Amino acid sequence: MLRMCLRPFGFLEEAVHTIWLHCSEGNDVNVSEPKTWMCLICGWIYDEATGDPEHDIAPGTRWADVPMNWTCPECGARKEDFEMVEI
């Protein structure tokens, strides 16, 4: 897990840019790579980076934040029927 904090730079005229700086003081943010989850019934893959926009799950939605009543778009399996996999 990578620990980082946000510090805005306000001196740029076009826009306020946010840069990530490693820091040891407060305001830490946990940053992790998106993961993929596979349906054990049909093999459909849920990728946290792409989400499931056709079913109101925005790109970047972590698996823990997918609603419990969401089902596999291919076979209707429940969320508990998915397992994390590395691709």
C-alpha positions as CSV (number, residue, x, y, z in Angstrom):
1,M,0.0,0.0,0.0
2,L,1.3,3.4,-0.9
3,R,0.8,6.2,1.6
4,M,0.4,9.7,0.1
5,C,-1.1,13.0,0.8
6,L,-2.7,15.7,-1.3
7,R,-1.3,19.2,-1.4
8,P,-2.9,21.8,-3.7
9,F,-0.7,24.2,-5.6
10,G,-2.6,27.5,-5.9
11,F,0.0,29.6,-7.6
12,L,-0.7,28.3,-11.1
13,E,-2.9,30.8,-13.0
14,E,-4.7,28.4,-15.4
15,A,-6.1,26.1,-12.6
16,V,-5.3,24.8,-9.3
17,H,-3.3,21.6,-9.7
18,T,-3.2,18.8,-7.2
19,I,0.0,16.9,-6.9
20,W,0.7,13.8,-4.8
21,L,3.5,14.1,-2.4
22,H,4.8,11.4,-0.1
23,C,4.5,12.6,3.4
24,S,4.9,11.4,6.9
25,E,2.5,13.8,8.6
26,G,-1.3,13.7,8.7
27,N,-3.8,13.8,5.8
28,D,-2.6,10.4,4.5
29,V,-4.6,8.8,1.7
30,N,-4.5,5.1,0.9
31,V,-3.9,4.5,-2.8
32,S,-4.2,1.1,-4.3
33,E,-4.4,-0.3,-7.8
34,P,-7.8,-1.2,-9.1
35,K,-8.7,-4.9,-8.8
36,T,-10.7,-7.3,-10.9
37,W,-13.4,-9.7,-9.7
38,M,-14.6,-12.7,-11.6
39,C,-18.1,-14.3,-11.5
40,L,-17.6,-17.9,-10.3
41,I,-20.8,-18.9,-12.2
42,C,-20.2,-17.5,-15.7
43,G,-16.7,-16.0,-15.7
44,W,-17.8,-12.4,-16.3
45,I,-15.1,-9.9,-15.0
46,Y,-15.8,-6.8,-13.0
47,D,-12.9,-4.3,-13.3
48,E,-12.9,-1.6,-10.6
49,A,-11.2,0.8,-13.2
50,T,-14.1,0.5,-15.7
51,G,-17.0,-0.2,-13.3
52,D,-20.3,-1.2,-14.9
53,P,-21.8,2.1,-16.3
54,E,-24.6,0.2,-18.1
55,H,-25.9,-0.8,-14.6
56,D,-25.2,2.5,-12.8
57,I,-21.8,1.5,-11.4
58,A,-19.4,4.4,-12.2
59,P,-15.8,3.7,-13.4
60,G,-13.4,3.7,-10.4
61,T,-16.0,2.1,-8.1
62,R,-14.2,-0.2,-5.7
63,W,-15.7,-3.7,-5.2
64,A,-16.5,-2.9,-1.5
65,D,-18.7,0.1,-2.8
66,V,-20.7,-2.0,-5.3
67,P,-24.2,-2.3,-3.7
68,M,-25.0,-5.7,-2.2
69,N,-28.1,-6.0,-4.4
70,W,-26.0,-5.7,-7.6
71,T,-26.0,-8.8,-9.8
72,C,-23.8,-10.1,-12.6
73,P,-25.0,-8.6,-15.9
74,E,-24.4,-11.9,-17.7
75,C,-26.0,-14.5,-15.5
76,G,-27.6,-12.7,-12.5
77,A,-25.2,-14.2,-9.9
78,R,-25.0,-12.3,-6.6
79,K,-22.0,-10.3,-5.5
80,E,-21.0,-13.0,-3.1
81,D,-20.5,-15.3,-6.1
82,F,-17.5,-13.2,-7.3
83,E,-13.8,-13.8,-6.4
84,M,-10.9,-11.4,-6.8
85,V,-8.5,-12.4,-9.6
86,E,-5.3,-11.1,-11.1
87,I,-5.3,-10.5,-14.8
